[in-house]
Amino acid sequence: MQRRWRPHLLAVTMLSVGMGLAGCSSSAVNDTFDLSAAQVDVSTKASARSRQLLVADPSALKALDSEQILVRVSGSEIRYLKNSQWSDRLGRVVQANLVEAFENTGRLGGVGRPGQGLAIDYQLVSDIRTFEIVASGGDRGVVEISVKLLNDRNGTVKAQRSFRAEARATGTSNEAYVDALNRAFATVTADMVAWTLATL
């Protein structure tokens, strides 16, 4: 996980609570966070090495798919982590890390994003259902991503599955909360990559 400083991009009005939620002003400077691509060591069918996979742009609700880091205060109430933001829109950050995780396995003939000119065999279509810090019942990062493996040759869905993981925050700083999210995302990514390669 990398952290950089850059000027605040979005102004969000929030109430101040114990875990670092507060109002932001246009003059505030935010910590900028990234996610880490999971390292996955898996065995897979030899045929997967000849397949090319497109990681489609993930879909997500507007509240999730922004540069802001979502915090769920209660079942129906959400806010955003003060003075913090993702390095890009969440969907793009997730997509980039999924591509890197698949590349790191060395088990595919090719993997990429739309517009990169792949001769595609399959598409991984994903929906980010949950990507949040839960502030009730013990602070923790929760990530859930639903995926479909789509045969690009005939448009049929070969398989689909939902992946979910949680990780407890080890402190009360913004860094600790984002680290919990990063660990939950790493688990989801590793499981997703292993499942995809075994299914191809």
Residue pairs with C-beta under 8 A, 6 or more apart in sequence:
1 33
1 34
1 35
1 36
1 178
1 179
1 182
2 33
2 34
2 87
3 31
3 32
3 33
3 34
3 175
4 32
4 87
5 29
5 30
5 31
5 32
6 29
6 30
6 32
7 29
7 30
8 24
8 25
8 26
8 27
8 28
8 29
8 30
8 85
9 30
9 67
9 85
10 24
10 66
10 67
10 68
10 85
11 24
11 25
11 26
12 23
12 24
12 68
12 80
13 23
13 24
14 21
14 22
14 23
14 24
14 79
14 80
14 82
15 21
15 22
15 23
15 79
16 22
16 23
17 73
17 79
17 135
18 172
19 71
19 133
19 135
19 139
19 172
19 177
20 81
20 82
20 83
20 172
20 173
20 174
20 177
21 71
21 73
21 79
21 80
21 81
21 82
22 82
22 83
23 82
24 30
24 82
24 83
28 83
29 83
30 83
30 84
30 85
31 83
31 84
31 85
31 174
31 175
32 84
32 85
32 86
32 87
33 69
33 84
33 85
33 86
33 87
33 178
34 86
34 87
34 93
35 93
35 94
35 97
35 181
35 182
35 185
36 97
36 182
36 186
37 97
37 98
37 100
37 101
37 104
37 189
38 97
38 101
38 185
38 186
38 187
38 189
38 190
38 193
39 101
39 104
39 190
40 101
40 104
40 105
40 189
40 190
40 193
40 194
41 105
42 105
42 107
42 193
42 194
42 197
42 198
44 105
44 107
44 197
44 198
44 200
45 197
45 198
45 200
47 200
48 107
48 108
48 197
48 200
49 107
49 108
49 109
50 109
51 108
51 109
51 121
51 122
51 200
52 108
52 109
52 110
52 111
52 112
52 118
52 119
52 120
52 121
52 122
53 102
53 108
53 110
53 111
53 112
53 120
53 121
53 122
53 123
53 124
53 196
53 200
54 111
54 112
54 113
54 114
54 118
54 120
54 122
54 123
54 124
54 152
55 95
55 98
55 99
55 102
55 111
55 112
55 113
55 123
55 124
55 126
56 95
56 114
56 123
56 124
56 125
56 126
57 91
57 92
57 95
57 113
57 114
58 65
58 91
58 94
58 95
58 126
58 127
58 128
58 145
59 65
59 91
59 126
59 127
59 128
60 90
60 91
60 127
60 128
60 129
60 131
63 70
63 78
64 70
64 90
64 128
64 131
64 132
65 89
65 90
65 91
65 128
66 89
66 90
67 85
67 86
67 87
67 88
67 89
67 90
68 80
68 81
68 85
68 86
69 80
69 81
69 84
69 85
69 86
69 133
69 177
69 178
69 181
70 78
70 79
70 80
70 81
70 131
70 132
70 133
71 78
71 79
71 80
71 81
71 132
71 133
71 134
71 135
71 177
72 78
72 132
72 133
72 134
72 135
72 136
72 142
73 79
73 135
73 136
74 136
78 132
81 133
81 174
81 177
81 178
82 174
83 174
84 174
84 178
86 93
87 93
88 96
90 128
90 131
91 128
94 126
94 128
94 131
94 145
94 185
95 113
96 113
97 185
97 189
98 124
98 126
98 189
98 192
98 193
99 111
99 112
99 113
101 189
101 190
101 193
102 108
102 111
102 193
102 196
103 111
105 193
105 197
107 197
108 197
110 118
110 119
111 118
112 118
120 152
121 151
121 152
121 153
122 149
122 150
122 151
122 152
122 158
122 200
123 149
123 150
123 152
124 147
124 148
124 149
124 150
124 196
125 147
125 148
125 149
125 150
126 145
126 146
126 147
126 148
127 145
127 146
127 147
128 144
128 145
129 144
129 145
129 146
129 162
130 142
130 143
130 144
130 164
131 142
131 143
131 144
131 145
131 181
131 185
132 141
132 142
132 181
133 139
133 140
133 141
133 142
133 169
133 177
133 180
133 181
134 140
134 141
134 142
134 166
138 168
139 168
139 169
139 172
139 177
139 180
140 166
140 167
140 168
140 169
140 180
140 184
141 166
141 167
141 169
141 177
141 178
141 179
141 180
141 181
141 182
141 183
141 184
141 185
142 164
142 165
142 166
142 184
143 164
143 165
143 166
143 181
143 184
143 185
143 187
143 188
144 162
144 163
144 164
144 165
144 188
145 162
145 163
145 164
145 188
145 192
146 160
146 161
146 162
146 163
147 160
147 161
147 162
147 163
147 192
147 196
148 157
148 159
148 160
149 157
149 158
149 159
149 160
149 196
149 199
149 200
150 156
150 157
150 158
151 157
151 158
158 199
159 199
161 195
163 188
163 191
163 192
163 195
164 188
165 184
165 185
165 187
165 188
165 191
166 184
167 180
167 181
167 183
167 184
167 187
168 180
169 176
169 177
169 179
169 180
170 176
170 179
170 180
